[in-house]
């Protein structure tokens, strides 16, 4: 959440920042709740002091008058504490509605049409034949089965088979080998998360919870990325400054309803309900997130450059950056079968927005400060497989294996099934 001190001192800026993200908030009403909260907190503190002083002054057996006075103080304190708790909850709920403030260098824009392409890597390959899309290639190579998955699980599911499975594990091995050498701690986190913990991450505000699969009987949610349970593993903890930056690379399956995407990308495995991801998460000192953000983006670029796949880096405007993100970059890989660039990774700084909600601090001398948290995709496996199949395809339907993956997959070419 946004620091209440920032809201008090910069109410108009916070209101404008929310509006730039397409979120309408009533900052004045929130500040009125904050004022009421501070008044009640002061009253409760005074009553507690009065009660403690009263109890200290009782000598021996209390008189009837003292007993009555003690009861009145107790009842009044309980009443004020109950009121304080209610206002604290109301204030928290209002603070939860306020999106993170975008960084000053993030362009003000209404939606994805106003995002900025800030870099391109390689020109798209020109084929001397009409390139196939990944669905057709998947059928020719017998590595993607959508029809049977639809029969078993419904729309937006798929089976990966044969060399697609080897390709997935090659990508995972390559990512982990690369990132562990960079000092990332490897982790396989849970794929189920408590509802209140997911709420604290900030991904359930303003209807976003519609995209999350919820197991009501167990009050658990399926994660949409490994980030959800990697970030939250340090909930209510105090990290040590000497151990920062603390970096993790996590692998998990991810689950999304794809709410609001009706009719979009219904063909193939680009937009599905279940997919696998390798995700990076960093915890850094206050104010060190800009440097770390550049670092995570550089790692994403390194991974795709070594795959030798053309891409562009896109910087999100305020209307597309997201509720919790302060700045976000996407890498969009060229997809010849679609004749367009499509998102394959993102890298975001969340500043201290999530650490305040999750109470993740670090010890800095005698002070405890909220950590800055960042996340970045190493590989969204399905989308990366699409990029490989479509960019490395040959006229006969075979697909050359990217050189960097050949030692993991054990072959230089994926051939059509006879």
Secondary structure by P-SEA (a helix, b strand, c coil): cccaaaaaacaaaaaaaaaaacccccaaaaaaaaaaaaaaaaaaaaaaaaaaaaaaaccccccaaaaaaaaaaaaaaaaaaaaaaaaaaaaaaaaaaccccccccccccccccccccccccccccccccccccaaaaaaaaccccaaaaaacccccbbbbcaaaaaaaaaaaaaaaaaaaaabbbbbcccccccaaaaaaaccccccccccccccccccbbbbcccccccccccccbbbbcccccbbbbbbbbbbbcccccccccccccccccccccbbbbbbbcccaaaaaaaaaaaaaaaaaaaabbbbbbbbbccccccccccbbbbbbcccccccbbbbcbbbbbbcaaaaaaabbbbbcccbbbbbbbbbbbccaaaaaaaaaaaaacccccccccccccccccccccccccc
